[in-house]
Amino acid sequence: MHPALSVIVFSTASGAGYGLLALLGILAPLHVLPDDRRFGFVALALALAAITGGLLASLFHLGHRERAWRALSQWRSSWLSREGVAAIATYLPAAAFGLLWVFLGRVSAMAGVLAALGAVVTVCCTAMIYRSLKPIPRWHNGWVLPNYLLAALMSGTLCLALVVQPFGPQPGISALAVAAVAMAAIAKVGYWRFIDGETPTATAGSATGLGHLGEVRLFEAPHTSQNYLLKEMGFAIARKHSIKLRRIALVAGYGLAFLLSLVPLLVSGWPALIAAFVAALLGLSGIFVERWLFFAEAKHAVTLYYGRSAV
């Protein structure tokens, strides 16, 4: 599949924003986080800015952006529509949670839990957009949803560990960041191993119905020039490039982020702040790279009619 930059930016940024919002909505009412209004303002502003920026980025992937509102009407059958409805609905409790915390100094447990629930539901809907596509086996499997959720948890926790540093040592949040990075890395490696070892579910023979006659091969291309299907669904990445990018994402985005997240557990002050900043930056960069691979490595069944032997 063609890795559209707008969609990758959307899923990376909004995932981090929703992950941070969910953590704030759950942990703040438990008084695990600083009650300082300044912290609430900075943390919620960062979460909502990431969410809004990601949602706006996703609009650039639409051919007719002025019709984006129509997608909301198909919530009964479309995960994309459900995602849009959930994203908009989440703003209401998030706004109430922020206003009460920042302006009145009151951390509302109800608003926080509703905001966290909306964030989780939105991320689930985003994952199900891809999970539900049967023509793309590398997306239509049980690894996609937990990977999206854990990536959001990882990026959100890294952002939280960064924002909380100026307000004093928070070893519990730093420990949570370490655990979140480890779980996200394990899930991502599991997904990669799964797609590398899966047996093709469709072949040129099964797609054309001619498999019983023997091996089916392309005699002549359906088109003499590039078309929309080939551009969007026929993208291919060399195996050596895929392995290299996986290593970059795993080492920098997960490995180094994991090690740097340990620093605030050992020291405080500027060293902890700098380590948390670099960890968040590397973590988001790693998720960006693996999300690019998520699209680039996906194979659509329609490519079987354009020469690919199996998907």
N, C-alpha and C positions, 0 to 999 in steps of 0.2 A: 504494500500500500504506500502511496505517496505521503511522506511525512510532512504535512503542512505546518509551517512555523507557527501560525496563529493558534492552531489546535494544541500544539505542544506547549506554547506559552500559557495558554488557558489552563490546561490540566496541571501544569507545574505550579503556577501562581495561585490558582484557586484552591488546589489541593493543600498548599501550605496555609492559605488563609482560613480554609474550613477546619483544618487540623488545629490551628491556633485558637480559633473561635470555640471549638468543641472543648479544648482543654481549659480555656478561661471559664466557659460556662459551667464546667463540672468542678474545677479546683477552687475557683474564687469563693463560691458559697461555702466550701469546706474550710475556708480560711487557711488554705495551704499557701496561697499567694499573698504578696503584700497588699494591705488594705488601702494603700496610698492611692489617692485619686489620680495622681500624675501617672502612676504605673497603669491604672485602668485605662486612662486616655491613650497613652502610647501603645499599649498592647492591643486594645480594640481598634485603634486607628490603623495599625499595621495590618491586622487581620482583615478589616473591611476594605482597606486599600488593595490588598492582594486579591481578595475575592472580586472586587469590582473591576480591577485591572484585567484579571483573567477573563471575566465574562465579556468585557469590551473587546478583548483580543479575539475571542471566539467569533465575534460578528464579522471579522475580516475574512472568514472562510465561507461566508454566505455569498451567493451570487447576487441576491437582491436583499440587501440589509433592511430595506424599508418594510419587508414582509416578515421580518423575524417574529413579530408579535403573533402571527398566525400559527406558529409552531406550538404555542401554548394551548391551542384548542384541541390537540390530539392526545391529551394525557391518558385517555382510556386505553390506547394501543401503542403509544410511542414512548420509549424511555427517554428520548431526547426532549419530548414535550414535558414529561414528568420532571426531568432535571430542571428545565426552565421554571416550572411552577414551584418546585421545591426551593430553588435558588431565590426567587422573589419572595416567597413566604418566609424564608429564614431571616430576611432583613427586618421583619417586624419585631420578633422577640430580641434580635441582636440590638436593634436600636433602643428598645425599652431597657434592656440590660445595661447598655452603655450610658444612657441618659440618667438612669437611677444611680449608677455607680459614680459617674464622673461629676454630676451636678448636685446630687443629693447625698452622696456618700453612703448610699445604701446598696448593698450587693443582694439583688433579688435572686433567690434560689430558683423560683419558678421560671423567670425570664431566662436565667442562665441555662437551665436544663432544656427548655424549649429551643433556645438558640443552638445548643449542642446537638440536640436531636435533629434539628433542621440541617445542620452541617453534615452530620453523618449520613442522613437520607440523601442529600444532594450528591455526596461523593459516591454513594452506592448507585444512584441513578446514572451518574457519569460512567461508572464501571460497567453497568448493565447495558449501556448503549453498545459496547463492544462485545461483551459476554454473550449477548443474545443473537449475534450474527453467525448463523450456522455456515454460510459459505466461506467463512474465514476460520479454519480449525485452530489456528494459533491464538485466536481470541475466544473461541467458543469452548472454553474449558474452565475447570474449577479454580484455577490459579489467578485469574484476572481480578476478581472481586477482592480477595484478601490482599493482593498486591497493591491495589489502589488505596485501600483503607490503611494499610501499613505505611505506604509512601506518604499519605497525608498526615498520619500520626508522627512519622519521623520528621518531616519538614516542619510541621507545626510545633513539635517539641523542641527542635533546634532553634526555631525563632523565639520560642518562649524562654529557653535557656539563655538566649542573648539579651532579650529585653529585660529580664529580671536581674541581671548582673549589677547594674548601677544602684539597685535598691538593697544590696547586701547579699551575702552568701546564701545560696539556696541549694544545698547538697541534694535534697530530694528531687528537685527539678533536673539537676545535672545527671543524677542517676537514672531518671526516667528517660532522658535524652540518649544515654548510652544504651539502655535496653531497647528503645525504639529503633535506633540505628541497627542494632544487632538483629532484631526481628525482621526488619525490612530487608536487610541483606540476605538473610536465610530464605525468605520468601522469594526474592528475586532470583537467587541462584536456583532454587527449586523450579521456578517457572522456566528458566533457560534450559535446565536439564530436561524438563518435560517436553518442550517443543523440539529439542534436538533429538530426542529418542522416540517421538511419536511416530506411529505408522501412518502413512498417507491415507486419508479417508476417501479421497476421490482421485481418479486418474482420467486421462484422456479417453480411455476405453469406457469407463463408467459414465462419463459426461455425455459421450456421443451415443452410447448404447451399442457400440460396435466391439466391445471388449471380447465377446465370445468368438469373434473371428480371428483373434490374434492381437499382436501389439499394434496400437493405433498411433500413427505419427502424422504430423502436419505435412500436407503435400504442398499447400500454397497458403500464404498469409491472407486473412480475410480483407486486409486493407493494405494499400501500398504506401500509406503515410501514417504518422502518429495520430491517434484519436483520443477521445476523452477517457475511454475505458483503459487504454494502455497507460495514459499519463497518470491516472488516479489509482488504478488497481494493478498495474503491471510493473511497478517500481521494484527493482531488484538491487540488492547490495551484495558485494563479493564476500565470500566466507571469511577471508583474511581481514577485511575491514570490520566485519561484524565482531570477530574475536578481539580485535584491537580496541574497539569502542567499549566492548563489555569489560575489558580489563581496566580501561580508564575509569569507567563508571564505578566499578567495584573497588578499585584501589583508592581513587581520589574521593569519590562521592560517598563511599561507605567506610572503607578502611581508615582513611585519614580523619574523616569526620568522627568516627568512633574514638580514635586515639585523642583527638583534640577535645572531645566532650569529657574526657577523663580529667583534663587539666583543672577545671573549676572544683573538682572534688579534692584536689591536692593543694591549690593555692587560691588566693583571692585578689581583689583589686584589678589593676590594669592587665596583668598577665591572663587572668581568668576571662576578662572582657574581650581581649584580643583573640584568645583561643576560641571563645564562644562565637565570635564574629566570623572567623575563618571557617569554623566547623559548619555554621549555617550556610555560608557561601559555597563551600565545597559540597555540602549535602544537597543543596538546591541544584547545583551544577550537575551532580551525579544523577539526580532524578531527571533533569532535562535530557541528558544523554541517553539514559535508559528508556525514556519515553519516546525519544526519536527512534531508537531501535525497535520499540514496541510496534511502531508503524512500519518501519523499513523492512523488518523481518516477516511481516504478515503476508500471507499469500491468499489471494482471492480465487475462488473456484472458476471465475469467468476466464482467467488466464489459461485455462486448459484448452480453450478454443483458439488460443493465439500461440501455441507451441509448447507451453509448459507441460511436462509429462505427468506430474502429480502435485497435489497440495495437501 
